[in-house]
Amino acid sequence: MFLPYVGTAIAGATIFQQAMGLGATLGKIALGNDNSTMNWIEGLVEATNPMNTRSEWSSIDYGNTGRNTTWTIENLLGMTAEVIG
């Protein structure tokens, strides 16, 4: 079902998110790498990036082995989608 203006809103939000990331990068260049505000904005942009679809739970590294938690529903569905898609 087509929802009017949803695509426009998503496109606008994506453009705003990318502009925030660019602003944070340029701000870090101008103000120095240790600026806490620019680091916070950069972290916010990364946390709201729709391409980062894995939760922290699926990325936990038990025992510092360099491996992620494989047997979560999120990871299993992701692997299934990669095989089918």
Legacy VTK file of the C-alpha trace (Angstrom):
# vtk DataFile Version 3.0
C-alpha trace
ASCII
DATASET POLYDATA
POINTS 85 float
0.000 0.000 0.000
1.336 3.389 -0.973
1.677 5.864 1.861
1.929 9.440 0.634
4.950 11.509 1.679
6.681 8.605 3.442
9.375 8.324 0.780
9.961 12.066 0.920
10.263 11.987 4.712
12.729 9.079 4.618
14.799 10.776 1.919
14.859 14.001 3.923
15.865 12.194 7.119
18.645 10.342 5.273
19.978 13.558 3.734
19.868 15.246 7.156
21.724 12.317 8.737
24.437 12.370 6.084
24.762 16.164 6.395
25.224 15.778 10.161
27.984 13.249 9.551
29.688 15.537 7.074
29.352 18.458 9.478
30.892 16.425 12.288
33.793 15.386 10.069
34.439 18.934 8.899
34.074 20.178 12.471
36.689 17.706 13.662
39.011 18.904 10.910
38.489 22.564 11.855
38.353 22.234 15.646
40.635 19.295 16.264
40.064 15.601 16.708
39.389 15.778 20.472
36.178 17.802 20.271
33.556 16.023 22.407
30.572 17.611 20.617
31.764 16.453 17.212
32.483 12.984 18.614
28.947 12.862 20.043
27.400 13.899 16.704
29.524 11.350 14.872
28.405 8.639 17.315
24.757 9.669 16.899
25.031 9.472 13.121
26.647 6.038 13.340
24.036 4.775 15.805
21.139 5.890 13.610
22.620 4.582 10.373
20.092 2.144 8.871
22.890 0.106 7.307
24.073 -0.922 10.783
21.418 -3.530 11.396
23.147 -5.641 14.046
22.406 -4.993 17.690
25.059 -4.880 20.393
23.883 -8.267 21.675
24.772 -9.945 18.388
28.148 -8.251 18.365
29.265 -9.244 21.878
32.712 -10.816 21.950
32.828 -13.303 24.813
36.313 -13.962 26.117
38.010 -11.568 23.670
38.353 -14.317 21.087
37.755 -12.009 18.134
34.499 -13.809 17.305
30.944 -12.548 17.617
27.999 -14.378 19.117
26.851 -16.547 16.214
23.819 -18.331 17.630
21.361 -15.481 18.079
18.043 -15.264 16.253
19.170 -11.984 14.692
22.309 -13.539 13.215
20.546 -16.728 12.109
17.845 -14.739 10.292
20.554 -12.580 8.726
22.450 -15.629 7.494
19.214 -17.135 6.130
18.409 -13.898 4.317
21.879 -13.830 2.767
21.479 -17.400 1.491
17.954 -16.907 0.145
18.505 -13.378 -1.171
LINES 1 86
85 0 1 2 3 4 5 6 7 8 9 10 11 12 13 14 15 16 17 18 19 20 21 22 23 24 25 26 27 28 29 30 31 32 33 34 35 36 37 38 39 40 41 42 43 44 45 46 47 48 49 50 51 52 53 54 55 56 57 58 59 60 61 62 63 64 65 66 67 68 69 70 71 72 73 74 75 76 77 78 79 80 81 82 83 84
